């Protein structure tokens, strides 16, 4: 609900449990007043205070009033070069070479429904559940207008933000910085949680107090990256899973981003999140506009767990466009860890032969099916079937797989090219590279300039032809290197700062075409695993390969961190063979299955080499997953322990929306002799209902939540336990 108080000139965005308020202050400056637990009918601008502060300048209109300074007020959208020396949200380069932005309030409009963004991912919804607030700001001297867009999804405490910048003058203006979110606080007693890591160890939480100066995370790799995720949390020092005020902020963007927090000289704090200004500029000709990506915020007065569950619900329902919505997705088998690129059609059929008997329903052919692709040195860019490996093409192989009773999926990497390829030999200028320089290689491949429509069109026509040649129901879209030598032959020198962003827009255009032409195909995103795991890609790909690391113990950490924002249904997770290819660790098949159920669930191994006992375990796991599919994929998610604390176990839980069912999963750590007796407190139950556990006993929900369940002593390392709770 969005309300305007004309007397006090305040705009209040109310969700079910929170209130966000801003006010039009003196000289038409838009200030931020409050964001926190819901408050009704209050003007909170009394929190804004004036004082003469040395070296904090005053707007010209203030005349002799030295107590009014942009440098001391909480801004709604911070400016640049006109008196606020903290993190700016926008930076303009004007025709005279100056780089300033002075934004003043002009007008606002409130309407039902959710705004949309051209060419960019965004939450969507119907007019009954969403409201939009549009605020127009103007820099009169620069003749630039800035539209601040706010979307309010009351039920899930979600507020989205986006920005449009328009040149309304007669001269060209250059946009050098354009953030999507600016959030100011009149205090700094907060912690910042970021989600960091590396390839094969993504999204590990790091929590540190805010300190004077600037701190945060970013990416300049051309993708949101394995190293830092475009999701951050600000929270009270005492906040935990179940208690305390916290603010989650997610950027729906898959390229270079920046999320920075600053504590200023007066211990105020500011979070700015959006496009990374690194090598960014955008030329705005007269009449032209630029739209920044969407950001989404959730404020939870009740800890991280509630924040996560609200994000999960909103992402599942109002961001993901899933062709399988309302249906159970198939359990898949991928052959990559069994064969890598060294396969034939007969070998693939051999691996798939026993899969249907074990409950597997989708066979995925990974890298190596196209061009001269026998290793990772050649073939990328040549998206035609290698008929030496696959006689009769995809049509023949897919028919054989479907005769086994399985659906068929395929791997692609459309953004990349090998120098040893027909495409590169014909069009070497189609790869990103700076004239006069030799290109950097990564995985022995280069990056195609997806900012150029002709290149996207060529690649898309090849992939469309391949996908149309057979009955294909799943596509895994990979990206296996970062961007370097970012320069495009299509743009003049003064516009090369647009290439990084235009590249991402090209990726989104390509993804939208896939969705349009193949609406029934399930697309799984991938970037060497989790290097592009963000809200932007989830708008186009309902699930993303969580990490190239399938080791069950490491996945406990990776999936734990991922869950702070992203729902289980989006996390690509498979059971792979042991010793694990990344860690060489050996874990029980039972444990690997329990951990993979913390995601989309599937297998990545050579089934023909499995023992009878292993096959029986697979059969039992797939049946269990299918039986509890809705609970796992759509239920509320609770983190019951933190794997980074190196405790005796890691536990998590799925609870049905009516609280009549719950599934608790637990994996032990390294076994130590003389173990203590442990009790697990279960969460999210209905206090007055009684629950049976694995079909036995009867316990009151309040007892299980407040007292807990006695865990058995489990011998051995990395053992798994699952408890299914059902209300009587």
C-alpha positions as CSV (number, residue, x, y, z in Angstrom):
1,X,0.0,0.0,0.0
2,X,1.3,3.4,-1.0
3,X,0.0,6.5,0.8
4,X,0.7,10.2,0.3
5,X,0.3,12.7,3.2
6,X,-0.1,16.0,1.4
7,X,0.1,18.1,4.6
8,X,3.5,16.6,5.6
9,X,4.6,15.8,2.0
10,X,5.5,12.2,2.9
11,X,5.2,9.1,0.9
12,X,4.7,5.9,2.9
13,X,5.1,2.4,1.4
14,X,3.4,-0.1,3.7
15,X,3.8,-3.8,3.5
16,X,2.3,-6.4,5.8
17,X,5.0,-5.9,8.4
18,X,7.1,-2.9,7.4
19,X,7.0,0.7,6.5
20,X,9.2,2.7,4.1
21,X,8.9,6.5,4.2
22,X,10.4,9.5,2.4
23,X,9.6,13.1,2.5
24,X,9.8,16.2,0.2
25,X,11.9,18.6,2.3
26,X,12.9,22.2,1.8
27,X,14.1,23.3,-1.6
28,X,12.3,20.3,-3.2
29,X,14.9,17.8,-1.9
30,X,13.7,14.3,-1.4
31,X,14.9,12.8,1.8
32,X,14.6,9.3,3.3
33,X,12.9,9.2,6.7
34,X,12.4,5.6,7.8
35,X,12.5,1.9,6.9
36,X,11.6,-0.7,9.5
37,X,8.7,-2.4,11.3
38,X,5.3,-1.2,10.2
39,X,4.0,2.1,11.7
40,X,0.6,3.5,10.9
41,X,-0.2,7.1,10.1
42,X,3.0,8.6,11.5
43,X,5.1,11.4,10.0
44,X,8.6,10.2,10.7
45,X,10.4,13.2,9.2
46,X,10.9,14.5,12.7
47,X,14.0,12.3,12.7
48,X,15.6,14.7,10.2
49,X,17.7,17.3,12.0
50,X,19.6,20.4,11.0
51,X,22.9,21.6,12.3
52,X,25.7,23.8,11.1
53,X,28.5,21.3,10.4
54,X,31.9,22.5,9.4
55,X,32.9,21.8,5.8
56,X,29.4,20.6,4.9
57,X,28.2,23.1,2.2
58,X,24.8,24.5,1.8
59,X,22.6,24.7,-1.3
60,X,22.5,28.2,-2.9
61,X,18.8,28.5,-2.1
62,X,19.5,28.1,1.6
63,X,21.1,31.6,1.6
64,X,22.5,32.2,5.1
65,X,21.1,29.0,6.6
66,X,24.2,27.1,7.3
67,X,22.3,24.3,9.1
68,X,20.9,22.8,5.8
69,X,23.4,20.5,4.0
70,X,23.0,17.6,1.7
71,X,26.1,16.2,3.4
72,X,24.2,15.6,6.6
73,X,20.8,14.5,5.5
74,X,19.6,10.9,4.6
75,X,19.0,11.1,0.9
76,X,16.5,9.1,-1.0
77,X,18.7,9.1,-4.1
78,X,22.1,10.6,-3.5
79,X,23.6,13.2,-5.9
80,X,27.1,14.1,-7.0
81,X,29.3,17.1,-6.8
82,X,26.8,19.5,-5.2
83,X,27.5,19.1,-1.5
84,X,27.0,15.5,-0.6
85,X,30.4,13.9,-0.3
86,X,29.2,10.4,0.5
87,X,28.6,7.5,-2.0
88,X,26.7,9.0,-5.0
89,X,23.9,7.2,-6.8
90,X,24.2,9.1,-10.0
91,X,27.0,10.9,-11.9
92,X,26.5,13.0,-15.0
93,X,29.1,14.3,-17.4
94,X,27.6,17.5,-18.9
95,X,28.5,19.1,-22.3
96,X,30.8,21.5,-20.5
97,X,32.8,18.7,-19.0
98,X,31.5,19.1,-15.4
99,X,30.4,15.9,-13.6
100,X,27.6,16.9,-11.3
101,X,24.0,15.9,-10.6
102,X,21.5,18.0,-8.5
103,X,18.1,16.4,-8.4
104,X,15.0,18.1,-7.1
105,X,11.5,16.7,-6.6
106,X,8.9,17.5,-9.3
107,X,6.0,15.2,-8.9
108,X,4.8,11.7,-8.2
109,X,2.1,9.2,-9.2
110,X,0.6,6.2,-7.5
111,X,-1.1,3.4,-9.4
112,X,-2.2,-0.2,-9.1
113,X,-0.1,-2.9,-10.5
114,X,3.7,-3.3,-11.1
115,X,5.9,-1.3,-13.4
116,X,7.9,-3.1,-16.0
117,X,11.4,-2.5,-17.4
118,X,12.2,-2.7,-21.1
119,X,14.8,-5.3,-21.9
120,X,15.5,-6.0,-18.3
121,X,14.3,-8.7,-15.8
122,X,11.9,-7.5,-13.1
123,X,9.4,-8.9,-10.6
124,X,5.9,-9.0,-12.1
125,X,2.4,-9.3,-10.6
126,X,-1.2,-8.4,-10.9
127,X,-3.0,-5.1,-10.2
128,X,-4.6,-6.5,-7.0
129,X,-1.4,-7.4,-5.2
130,X,1.2,-4.8,-6.4
131,X,1.3,-1.0,-6.3
132,X,3.7,1.3,-8.1
133,X,5.0,4.7,-6.9
134,X,6.7,6.8,-9.5
135,X,8.6,9.9,-8.4
136,X,10.0,12.4,-10.9
137,X,13.2,14.3,-10.0
138,X,14.8,16.9,-12.2
139,X,18.2,18.5,-12.6
140,X,17.2,21.8,-14.1
141,X,20.7,22.9,-15.1
142,X,21.6,19.6,-16.8
143,X,18.1,19.2,-18.3
144,X,17.9,15.6,-17.1
145,X,15.0,13.9,-15.5
146,X,15.3,10.9,-13.1
147,X,12.3,8.7,-12.5
148,X,12.5,6.7,-9.3
149,X,10.2,3.6,-9.5
150,X,9.0,1.7,-6.4
151,X,7.0,-1.6,-6.5
152,X,5.2,-2.8,-3.4
153,X,4.2,-6.4,-2.8
154,X,2.5,-6.1,0.5
155,X,2.0,-9.8,1.3
156,X,5.7,-10.6,1.1
157,X,7.1,-7.4,2.6
158,X,8.9,-6.8,-0.8
159,X,9.8,-3.4,-2.2
160,X,11.4,-3.2,-5.6
161,X,13.3,-0.2,-7.0
162,X,14.4,0.9,-10.4
163,X,15.6,4.1,-12.0
164,X,15.1,5.8,-15.4
165,X,17.3,8.7,-16.5
166,X,16.1,10.8,-19.5
167,X,17.9,13.6,-21.3
168,X,15.2,16.3,-21.8
169,X,17.7,18.9,-23.1
170,X,19.1,19.7,-26.5
171,X,22.7,18.6,-25.9
172,X,24.3,15.2,-25.3
173,X,24.8,14.1,-21.7
174,X,26.9,11.2,-20.5
175,X,25.8,9.0,-17.6
176,X,28.8,7.8,-15.7
177,X,27.1,6.2,-12.7
178,X,23.5,5.0,-12.1
179,X,22.7,3.0,-9.0
180,X,19.3,1.3,-8.6
181,X,19.1,1.5,-4.8
182,X,20.2,4.1,-2.2
183,X,19.3,3.4,1.4
184,X,20.3,5.8,4.2
185,X,20.2,5.2,7.9
186,X,20.7,7.8,10.7
187,X,22.8,5.3,12.6
188,X,25.5,2.8,11.8
189,X,25.2,0.1,14.5
190,X,24.8,-2.5,11.8
191,X,26.6,-5.6,10.4
192,X,27.0,-6.2,6.7
193,X,26.7,-9.7,5.4
194,X,28.1,-10.5,2.0
195,X,28.2,-13.8,0.1
196,X,31.7,-14.5,-1.3
197,X,33.9,-17.3,-2.6
198,X,35.5,-18.6,-5.7
199,X,34.8,-21.1,-8.5
200,X,33.7,-24.4,-6.8
201,X,33.1,-22.6,-3.4
202,X,30.5,-19.9,-4.0
203,X,28.3,-17.7,-1.8
204,X,29.9,-18.3,1.6
205,X,28.6,-15.7,4.1
206,X,30.9,-13.1,5.6
207,X,29.6,-10.9,8.4
208,X,31.4,-7.8,9.7
209,X,30.3,-4.7,11.5
210,X,30.0,-1.5,9.5
211,X,33.0,0.7,10.1
212,X,33.9,4.3,9.2
213,X,34.6,4.6,5.5
214,X,33.4,2.4,2.6
215,X,33.1,-1.4,2.5
216,X,31.2,-3.8,0.2
217,X,31.5,-6.1,-2.8
218,X,31.5,-5.9,-6.5
219,X,32.2,-7.6,-9.8
220,X,34.1,-6.4,-12.8
221,X,34.2,-9.8,-14.5
222,X,31.3,-9.2,-16.9
223,X,29.1,-11.6,-14.9
224,X,27.8,-11.3,-11.3
225,X,30.6,-13.8,-10.5
226,X,31.6,-16.7,-8.3
227,X,33.5,-14.3,-6.1
228,X,30.7,-12.0,-4.9
229,X,27.0,-12.2,-5.2
230,X,24.6,-9.3,-5.9
231,X,22.8,-9.9,-2.6
232,X,23.7,-8.3,0.7
233,X,22.2,-8.0,4.2
234,X,22.4,-5.2,6.7
235,X,21.4,-6.2,10.2
236,X,21.6,-5.4,13.9
237,X,24.6,-6.8,15.7
238,X,22.3,-9.2,17.7
239,X,20.3,-10.4,14.7
240,X,20.2,-14.1,14.0
241,X,18.0,-16.7,12.3
242,X,15.0,-16.0,14.5
243,X,15.5,-12.6,16.0
244,X,16.5,-9.1,15.2
245,X,16.0,-6.5,12.5
246,X,17.6,-7.2,9.1
247,X,17.5,-5.7,5.6
248,X,18.1,-7.9,2.5
249,X,18.9,-6.2,-0.8
250,X,19.1,-8.1,-4.2
251,X,20.1,-6.7,-7.5
252,X,18.4,-8.4,-10.5
253,X,21.4,-8.1,-12.7
254,X,23.9,-10.6,-14.3
255,X,26.9,-8.4,-15.1
256,X,29.2,-6.0,-13.3
257,X,27.6,-4.8,-10.1
258,X,28.5,-2.9,-7.0
259,X,27.0,-3.0,-3.5
260,X,28.8,-0.5,-1.1
261,X,28.1,0.7,2.4
262,X,29.5,3.8,3.9
263,X,29.7,5.1,7.4
264,X,30.1,8.9,7.4
265,X,31.7,11.4,9.8
266,X,28.5,11.6,11.9
267,X,28.0,7.8,12.0
268,X,25.1,7.8,9.5
269,X,25.3,4.9,7.1
270,X,24.4,4.5,3.4
271,X,24.0,1.5,1.1
272,X,24.2,2.0,-2.6
273,X,23.6,-0.9,-5.0
274,X,23.6,-1.1,-8.8
275,X,25.7,-1.1,-11.9
276,X,29.4,-1.0,-11.3
277,X,30.8,2.3,-12.5
278,X,34.0,0.5,-13.6
279,X,34.5,1.2,-17.3
280,X,30.8,2.3,-17.5
281,X,29.4,5.3,-19.3
282,X,26.2,5.7,-21.4
283,X,25.7,8.4,-24.0
284,X,22.3,10.1,-23.7
285,X,21.4,11.9,-26.9
286,X,18.6,14.5,-26.5
287,X,15.3,12.7,-25.9
288,X,17.0,9.4,-25.0
289,X,16.6,7.5,-21.7
290,X,18.5,4.9,-19.8
291,X,17.0,2.3,-17.5
292,X,18.9,0.8,-14.6
293,X,18.4,-2.7,-13.4
294,X,15.8,-3.5,-10.7
295,X,16.7,-4.0,-7.0
296,X,14.5,-5.7,-4.4
297,X,14.5,-5.2,-0.7
298,X,13.0,-7.1,2.2
299,X,13.0,-5.8,5.8
300,X,12.5,-8.5,8.4
301,X,11.9,-7.6,12.0
302,X,12.2,-11.3,12.9
303,X,15.6,-12.4,11.7
304,X,17.3,-13.9,8.7
305,X,15.0,-16.9,8.4
306,X,11.9,-14.8,7.9
307,X,13.7,-12.6,5.4
308,X,14.8,-15.6,3.4
309,X,11.3,-17.1,3.3
310,X,9.8,-13.9,2.1
311,X,12.4,-13.7,-0.7
312,X,11.8,-17.3,-1.6
313,X,8.1,-16.9,-1.9
314,X,8.3,-13.7,-4.0
315,X,11.0,-15.2,-6.3
316,X,9.1,-18.4,-6.9
317,X,5.8,-16.7,-7.6
318,X,6.6,-13.2,-9.0
319,X,10.0,-13.5,-10.6
320,X,10.5,-16.9,-12.1
321,X,8.6,-17.7,-15.3
322,X,8.6,-21.5,-15.1
323,X,7.2,-23.7,-17.9
324,X,6.8,-26.4,-15.3
325,X,4.9,-24.3,-12.8
326,X,2.3,-26.5,-11.1
327,X,4.0,-29.7,-12.3
328,X,6.8,-31.8,-10.9
329,X,10.1,-31.4,-12.7
330,X,11.8,-34.6,-13.9
331,X,14.7,-36.2,-12.0
332,X,17.6,-36.1,-14.4
333,X,20.8,-37.9,-15.2
334,X,23.8,-36.0,-16.7
335,X,26.7,-37.9,-18.1
336,X,29.4,-35.3,-17.7
337,X,31.3,-36.8,-14.8
338,X,31.0,-40.2,-16.5
339,X,32.5,-39.3,-19.9
340,X,33.2,-35.6,-20.2
341,X,33.4,-35.0,-24.0
342,X,34.6,-38.5,-24.9
343,X,31.4,-40.3,-25.8
344,X,29.4,-41.7,-28.7
345,X,25.6,-42.1,-29.1
346,X,25.9,-45.8,-28.1
347,X,27.8,-44.8,-24.9
348,X,25.2,-42.3,-23.9
349,X,22.4,-44.9,-24.5
350,X,24.4,-47.3,-22.3
351,X,24.5,-44.8,-19.5
352,X,20.8,-44.1,-19.8
353,X,19.8,-47.7,-20.2
354,X,19.0,-48.4,-16.5
355,X,17.9,-44.9,-15.6
356,X,14.1,-45.3,-16.1
357,X,14.1,-48.4,-13.8
358,X,15.7,-46.3,-11.1
359,X,13.1,-43.5,-11.4
360,X,15.1,-41.1,-13.5
361,X,13.1,-39.3,-16.2
362,X,15.4,-36.9,-18.1
363,X,18.7,-37.6,-19.8
364,X,21.0,-34.6,-20.3
365,X,23.7,-34.6,-23.0
366,X,26.5,-32.3,-21.9
367,X,29.4,-30.6,-23.7
368,X,30.9,-32.3,-26.7
369,X,28.0,-33.0,-29.2
370,X,28.7,-30.2,-31.7
371,X,31.4,-29.1,-34.3
372,X,34.9,-30.5,-33.8
373,X,34.4,-30.7,-30.1
374,X,36.5,-33.5,-28.7
375,X,38.2,-31.3,-26.0
376,X,37.8,-27.8,-24.8
377,X,40.3,-26.4,-27.4
378,X,37.9,-26.4,-30.4
379,X,34.4,-26.3,-31.6
380,X,32.7,-23.5,-29.6
381,X,30.7,-21.4,-32.0
382,X,29.9,-24.2,-34.4
383,X,26.5,-25.3,-33.2
384,X,25.9,-28.1,-35.7
385,X,25.8,-31.8,-34.7
386,X,29.0,-33.8,-34.8
387,X,27.6,-36.8,-36.7
388,X,30.7,-38.8,-36.2
389,X,29.7,-39.0,-32.5
390,X,26.0,-38.9,-33.1
391,X,25.1,-40.7,-36.4
392,X,21.7,-39.4,-37.7
393,X,22.0,-36.3,-35.6
394,X,20.0,-35.3,-32.5
395,X,16.8,-36.7,-34.0
396,X,18.2,-40.3,-34.0
397,X,19.7,-40.0,-30.5
398,X,16.7,-38.4,-28.9
399,X,14.5,-41.1,-30.4
400,X,16.6,-43.8,-28.8
401,X,16.5,-42.0,-25.4
402,X,12.7,-41.5,-25.6
403,X,12.3,-45.2,-26.5
404,X,13.8,-45.9,-23.0
405,X,11.0,-43.8,-21.5
406,X,13.0,-40.6,-20.9
407,X,12.9,-37.0,-21.9
408,X,16.0,-35.4,-23.5
409,X,18.1,-32.4,-22.6
410,X,21.1,-30.7,-24.1
411,X,24.1,-28.4,-23.1
412,X,24.9,-25.1,-24.9
413,X,27.4,-22.3,-24.4
414,X,26.2,-19.7,-26.9
415,X,28.3,-16.7,-25.7
416,X,31.7,-18.3,-26.4
417,X,34.0,-19.2,-29.3
418,X,37.2,-21.2,-29.8
419,X,39.8,-19.9,-32.1
420,X,39.8,-23.4,-33.6
421,X,36.3,-23.1,-35.0
422,X,34.7,-22.4,-38.3
423,X,33.0,-19.3,-36.8
424,X,36.2,-17.7,-35.6
425,X,38.1,-18.4,-38.8
426,X,35.3,-16.6,-40.7
427,X,34.7,-13.8,-38.2
428,X,37.6,-13.2,-35.8
429,X,36.3,-9.7,-35.2
430,X,33.2,-11.2,-33.6
431,X,35.1,-11.9,-30.4
432,X,35.6,-9.2,-27.8
433,X,39.1,-7.8,-28.2
434,X,40.9,-4.5,-28.3
435,X,42.5,-3.5,-31.6
436,X,46.3,-4.0,-31.5
437,X,46.2,-6.4,-28.6
438,X,46.4,-10.2,-28.5
439,X,43.3,-11.6,-26.7
440,X,43.5,-13.3,-23.3
441,X,42.3,-16.9,-23.2
442,X,40.4,-18.6,-20.4
443,X,39.6,-22.3,-20.8
444,X,41.1,-21.7,-24.2
445,X,38.1,-19.8,-25.4
446,X,37.1,-16.2,-26.2
447,X,33.9,-14.3,-25.6
448,X,31.6,-13.4,-28.5
449,X,30.5,-9.8,-28.6
450,X,26.9,-10.3,-27.5
451,X,26.3,-6.6,-27.5
452,X,26.0,-6.9,-31.3
453,X,22.6,-8.1,-32.7
454,X,24.1,-9.7,-35.8
455,X,26.3,-12.0,-33.7
456,X,23.4,-13.0,-31.4
457,X,21.2,-13.6,-34.5
458,X,23.8,-15.9,-36.1
459,X,24.3,-18.0,-32.9
460,X,20.6,-18.1,-32.2
461,X,19.7,-19.3,-35.7
462,X,22.2,-22.3,-35.2
463,X,20.9,-23.2,-31.8
464,X,17.3,-22.8,-32.8
465,X,17.9,-25.2,-35.7
466,X,19.4,-27.7,-33.4
467,X,16.7,-27.5,-30.8
468,X,14.0,-27.7,-33.5
469,X,15.5,-30.9,-35.0
470,X,14.4,-33.1,-32.1
471,X,12.0,-33.4,-29.1
472,X,14.1,-31.6,-26.5
473,X,12.6,-30.6,-23.2
474,X,15.6,-29.1,-21.3
475,X,18.6,-26.8,-22.0
476,X,21.6,-26.2,-19.8
477,X,23.0,-22.8,-20.7
478,X,26.7,-22.5,-19.6
479,X,29.2,-19.7,-19.6
480,X,32.8,-20.7,-18.8
481,X,34.9,-17.6,-18.6
482,X,35.0,-13.9,-17.5
483,X,35.2,-11.0,-19.9
484,X,38.5,-9.3,-20.8
485,X,39.5,-6.9,-23.6
486,X,36.0,-5.5,-23.6
487,X,35.8,-3.5,-26.8
488,X,33.2,-3.7,-29.5
489,X,33.8,-3.0,-33.2
490,X,30.2,-1.7,-33.5
491,X,30.6,1.3,-31.2
492,X,32.7,4.5,-31.6
493,X,35.5,5.2,-29.1
494,X,33.4,7.6,-26.9
495,X,30.8,4.9,-26.4
496,X,33.0,1.9,-25.5
497,X,31.8,2.4,-21.8
498,X,28.5,0.9,-22.9
499,X,29.8,-2.5,-24.0
500,X,29.7,-4.3,-20.6
501,X,26.1,-3.4,-20.1
502,X,25.1,-3.9,-23.7
503,X,26.6,-7.4,-23.4
504,X,24.3,-8.3,-20.5
505,X,21.3,-6.8,-22.4
506,X,22.3,-9.1,-25.3
507,X,22.3,-12.1,-23.0
508,X,18.8,-11.2,-21.8
509,X,17.6,-10.7,-25.4
510,X,19.0,-14.1,-26.3
511,X,17.3,-15.7,-23.3
512,X,14.0,-14.1,-24.1
513,X,14.1,-15.4,-27.6
514,X,14.7,-18.9,-26.3
515,X,11.7,-18.6,-24.0
516,X,9.5,-17.2,-26.8
517,X,10.4,-19.8,-29.4
518,X,10.6,-22.8,-27.0
519,X,8.1,-22.0,-24.2
520,X,7.9,-25.6,-23.0
521,X,11.7,-26.1,-22.6
522,X,13.1,-25.9,-19.1
523,X,16.3,-23.8,-19.1
524,X,18.9,-24.2,-16.4
525,X,21.4,-21.4,-16.2
526,X,25.1,-22.1,-15.5
527,X,28.3,-20.1,-15.4
528,X,31.0,-22.6,-14.5
529,X,28.5,-23.5,-11.9
530,X,27.4,-20.6,-9.7
531,X,29.2,-17.7,-11.4
532,X,26.0,-16.1,-12.6
533,X,23.6,-17.1,-9.8
534,X,21.4,-13.9,-9.6
535,X,17.9,-12.7,-9.8
536,X,18.4,-11.4,-13.3
537,X,19.1,-14.9,-14.7
538,X,16.3,-16.4,-12.6
539,X,13.8,-14.3,-14.6
540,X,14.8,-16.3,-17.7
541,X,16.1,-19.6,-16.3
542,X,14.0,-21.0,-13.4
543,X,17.0,-22.9,-12.0
544,X,20.7,-22.4,-12.0
545,X,23.5,-24.9,-11.5
546,X,24.5,-24.0,-8.0
547,X,28.2,-25.0,-8.3
548,X,30.6,-27.1,-10.3
549,X,31.5,-28.6,-6.9
550,X,29.2,-31.6,-6.2
551,X,31.0,-32.8,-3.1
552,X,28.2,-33.2,-0.5
553,X,30.2,-31.7,2.4
554,X,31.2,-28.6,0.5
555,X,27.6,-28.3,-0.9
556,X,26.3,-28.0,2.6
557,X,28.2,-24.7,2.8
558,X,27.4,-23.5,-0.7
559,X,23.7,-24.3,-0.5
560,X,23.5,-22.8,3.0
561,X,24.8,-19.4,1.8
562,X,22.7,-19.5,-1.4
563,X,19.5,-20.1,0.7
564,X,19.7,-16.6,2.3
565,X,18.1,-15.2,-0.8
566,X,17.4,-17.9,-3.4
567,X,14.9,-20.7,-3.0
568,X,15.7,-24.4,-3.0
569,X,13.8,-24.8,-6.3
570,X,16.3,-22.7,-8.1
571,X,19.5,-24.6,-6.9
572,X,20.7,-27.2,-9.4
573,X,22.0,-30.0,-7.3
574,X,23.1,-33.6,-8.3
575,X,24.4,-36.7,-6.7
576,X,27.8,-37.5,-8.2
577,X,30.2,-40.4,-8.0
578,X,33.0,-40.7,-5.4
579,X,35.8,-40.0,-4.9
580,X,34.5,-36.5,-5.8
581,X,36.2,-34.9,-8.8
582,X,36.9,-31.7,-7.0
583,X,37.8,-32.8,-3.5
584,X,38.5,-36.5,-3.8
585,X,36.3,-36.9,-0.7
586,X,34.3,-40.1,-0.3
587,X,30.8,-39.7,1.2
588,X,28.0,-42.3,1.5
589,X,25.4,-42.4,-1.3
590,X,22.7,-41.8,1.2
591,X,24.4,-38.5,2.3
592,X,24.9,-37.3,-1.3
593,X,21.2,-37.9,-2.0
594,X,20.0,-36.0,1.1
595,X,22.2,-33.0,0.2
596,X,21.1,-33.0,-3.5
597,X,17.5,-33.0,-2.4
598,X,18.3,-29.5,-1.0
599,X,17.9,-28.5,-4.7
600,X,16.5,-29.5,-8.0
601,X,17.8,-33.1,-7.6
602,X,19.4,-35.4,-10.1
603,X,22.4,-37.6,-10.8
604,X,25.7,-37.1,-12.5
605,X,27.5,-40.4,-12.8
606,X,27.9,-43.6,-14.9
607,X,24.9,-45.7,-13.9
608,X,26.4,-48.7,-15.7
609,X,29.2,-48.8,-13.1
610,X,26.9,-48.6,-10.1
611,X,26.6,-51.7,-7.8
612,X,23.2,-53.3,-7.2
613,X,23.1,-51.7,-3.7
614,X,23.8,-48.3,-5.2
615,X,21.1,-48.7,-7.7
616,X,18.6,-49.7,-5.0
617,X,19.6,-46.5,-3.1
618,X,19.0,-44.4,-6.2
619,X,15.6,-46.0,-6.7
620,X,14.7,-45.3,-3.1
621,X,16.0,-41.7,-3.2
622,X,14.1,-40.8,-6.4
623,X,10.9,-42.3,-5.0
624,X,11.3,-40.3,-1.7
625,X,12.1,-37.1,-3.6
626,X,9.0,-37.5,-5.8
627,X,6.8,-38.3,-2.8
628,X,7.9,-35.1,-1.0
629,X,8.5,-32.9,-4.0
630,X,6.0,-30.2,-3.2
631,X,7.1,-30.0,0.4
632,X,10.8,-29.6,-0.6
633,X,10.4,-27.4,-3.6
634,X,7.6,-25.1,-2.4
635,X,7.6,-25.4,1.4
636,X,9.0,-22.8,3.8
637,X,12.7,-23.2,4.4
638,X,14.4,-23.2,7.8
639,X,18.1,-23.3,8.5
640,X,18.5,-25.3,11.7
641,X,22.3,-25.0,12.0
642,X,25.3,-23.2,10.4
643,X,27.8,-25.5,8.7
644,X,30.5,-22.8,8.9
645,X,30.4,-23.2,12.7
646,X,31.9,-26.7,12.4
647,X,29.4,-28.3,14.7
648,X,28.5,-31.9,15.1
649,X,25.9,-31.7,12.3
650,X,24.3,-29.5,9.6
651,X,20.5,-29.5,9.6
652,X,17.8,-27.8,7.6
653,X,14.0,-28.2,7.3
654,X,11.1,-27.8,4.8
655,X,7.7,-27.0,6.2
656,X,4.4,-27.0,4.3
657,X,2.4,-23.7,4.2
658,X,-0.3,-25.2,6.3
659,X,2.3,-26.4,8.8
660,X,0.9,-30.0,8.8
661,X,4.1,-31.5,7.2
662,X,7.8,-31.0,7.7
663,X,10.9,-32.7,6.5
664,X,14.1,-32.3,8.5
665,X,17.4,-33.3,6.9
666,X,20.7,-33.6,8.8
667,X,24.3,-34.5,7.9
668,X,26.8,-35.2,10.6
669,X,30.4,-34.0,10.5
670,X,33.6,-35.9,11.3
671,X,32.8,-38.5,14.1
672,X,34.5,-38.1,17.4
673,X,34.6,-40.6,20.1
674,X,32.6,-40.1,23.3
675,X,30.1,-37.9,21.5
676,X,27.6,-35.8,23.6
677,X,23.8,-36.4,23.5
678,X,22.4,-33.8,21.2
679,X,18.9,-32.4,20.9
680,X,17.6,-30.7,17.7
681,X,15.0,-28.0,18.0
682,X,12.6,-28.1,15.1
683,X,11.1,-24.9,13.7
684,X,8.0,-23.7,11.9
685,X,5.5,-26.1,13.3
686,X,2.0,-25.4,14.6
687,X,2.4,-25.3,18.4
688,X,-1.0,-26.9,19.2
689,X,-0.8,-29.7,16.6
690,X,0.6,-33.1,17.4
691,X,3.1,-34.7,15.0
692,X,4.2,-38.2,14.2
693,X,7.9,-38.6,13.2
694,X,8.7,-41.2,10.5
695,X,5.2,-42.7,11.2
696,X,5.8,-43.2,14.9
697,X,5.0,-41.5,18.2
698,X,3.1,-38.3,18.9
699,X,4.6,-35.0,20.0
700,X,3.2,-31.6,20.4
701,X,4.5,-29.0,18.0
702,X,5.3,-26.7,20.9
703,X,7.4,-29.4,22.6
704,X,9.4,-30.2,19.4
705,X,10.1,-26.5,18.9
706,X,10.9,-25.5,22.5
707,X,12.4,-28.7,23.8
708,X,13.5,-30.5,20.7
709,X,14.1,-34.0,19.3
710,X,16.8,-36.3,20.8
711,X,19.3,-37.1,18.0
712,X,20.6,-40.6,17.9
713,X,24.4,-41.2,18.1
714,X,25.4,-41.9,14.5
715,X,28.7,-43.6,13.9
716,X,30.9,-42.7,11.0
717,X,31.7,-39.5,9.1
718,X,29.2,-37.5,7.0
719,X,26.2,-39.7,7.8
720,X,22.6,-38.5,6.9
721,X,19.3,-38.6,8.7
722,X,15.9,-37.5,7.6
723,X,12.8,-37.0,9.8
724,X,9.4,-36.7,8.2
725,X,6.8,-35.0,10.4
726,X,3.1,-35.3,9.8
727,X,0.3,-33.8,11.9
728,X,-2.2,-36.2,13.3
